[in-house]
Amino acid sequence: MPGVSAFLTDQFARGDAAGWAAGALAAAGLLVLAGGCAWLWRTDVREHLLPGRVVRPLYPVCGGLLGAAALVAGEPVRLLWMLWGLAVMGGIYVLLRLLHPAGMGMGDVRLSGLLGMCLASPRCGTRCSARRPGSCSAVWPGPCWWSRAGPGPGPAWPSARR
């Protein structure tokens, strides 16, 4: 299945009203997500806080727009992938929060589910594979933390690339 730009291009290229509606709904959902993330970035920089009053309303708005785009496009399987992304990303962050509570706040956990849901919508085929080593390192960060000299910042760390 296509990525975000390919999904939008395919929908607008269809040339019918359903394609335009699906493309517009998906674009609106992603613009709402981008606006909400910009607001959260500003708040996080200023207060070191990701407030739930900002994150929680983004779930139904973004989910509704992207879900409607999937239905209008005739691809209801995207709804399942949205739920899968929500469960996987949210679950990983809940697990990390339970293992090390001081490592991240609940705002990060709330935001992870939203990002998982929105990013899984246009990328139905996303999986950890040899072609996508970045996704593997996001799920299994251990290999990125080891260099030939042993544990610590290795070549994968930005500070080691000076």
N, C-alpha and C positions, 0 to 999 in steps of 0.2 A: 504494500500500500504506500501511497506517496507521502512525502513530508508536507509541511505547512505550505510552502510556496507552490509545490506541485498540486496540492489539493485545491488551493485557491485558483491556480491557473486552469486546472481541469474544469472546475465549476464554471468559471467565467467563459471558458472556451466552448462550453456546451451550447451557448447561444440561446437557450430557452429560459423562460421565466424561473423555473425551478433551479437551474444552475446559477443564475444571478442571485436568487434569494439565498441559496445555500452559501455562496461565496460571500455575500454581504453579511449574513448571520455569523459565519465563522470569523470574518475580519472584525466585526463588531465585538465578538467575544474576546478575541486576542487584543484588541485595542483597549477594552475594559481592563483586561489583565495587565497590560503594559501601564495604563494609568494608575491602577491600584498599586503596582509594584513601585512606580515612581514615588507615589505618596508614602509607601512604606519605607522606601530608601531614605527619603527626607526625614521621616520620623525616627528611623533607626539611627541615622547619623547624629541627630540632635539629642535624642533621649535614650538611646540604646534599648529600644523597646519596639516590638512588633505588636501593636494593639489588636486584640481580638475584635474590637468594634469596627475595624477596617477589614480584617481578613475574612471574618464570618460572612458578611454580605456578598463577598466576591464569589463564594461557592455557588449559590443558586443563580446568580446573574451570569457568570461565565459558563457554568454547567448548563444552564437553560439555553443560552445562545449557541453554544457548541453542540449541544444535544439536538436542538432544533435544526441546525445546519446538517447534522448527520441524517436526520429523518427526511428532510427536504431533499437531500442529495440521493436518497434511496440506499443509504449505507447504515442501517441500524446496528451493525456489528460495532461501529465506533462507540456506541453507548456502552457496550461491554468493555471495550478497551479503556474508556474513560474511568469506569469503576475499577478496572484492574490497575490502572495507573494510580488512582487514589489509594487503593488498598496497599499496593506495593510500596510506594514512596512514603505514605503515611505510616505504614507498619514499620518500615526501616527506621524512620525517625523516632517513632514511639519506642522501639527497641533501644536505639541509641540513648534516648532520654532516660529510660529505665536503668540502663547499664551505667551511665555516668551523668547524673542529674545536673552537675555543675557545668557540664560541657556545653549545654545549649538550653535556651528557654523554651517555654511552651509556644511562644509566637513562631519560632522556627518550625516546631512540629505542626502547628496549624497551617503554616504557609506551604510546607512540603506536600501535604495532601492536595492542596489547590494546584500547585505546580505539576504534580504527578497527573492529576486529572486533565488539566489543560494540555499538557505536552503529550499525553498518550492519545488524545483525540485524533490529531492528524497523522500520527505515526503508528498505525496499527501493527506494523511488522517489527517494531523496535525490540531488539533482544540483545543480550550479551553474547557477542560472537567474536571470532578472530578479526572480522572486518571492522569492528567497533571497539578497539582496546580502551578508549576513554570510558565507555559505559561499564566495562569490566572493572576498571580501576575505581569507579564510583561505588560499585557494589562491594568489591573486594579490594580495599585500599592497601592491604598488606604488601603486595608486590611493589607498590610505589614508594613504600617507606624503607625499603632495603636497597642498599647499594652493594657494590662488590666488597667494600670495606666493612660491612656489617650494618646493624640498624642505625637509623638516623637519617637526616636529610640526604637523599641520594639524588641522582640525576633528574628524577621526576619533580623535584621541588624547585620552584622558581628561584629561590635564594641560591641554589647550587649552580645556576646557569650564568654566572657573572662573567 
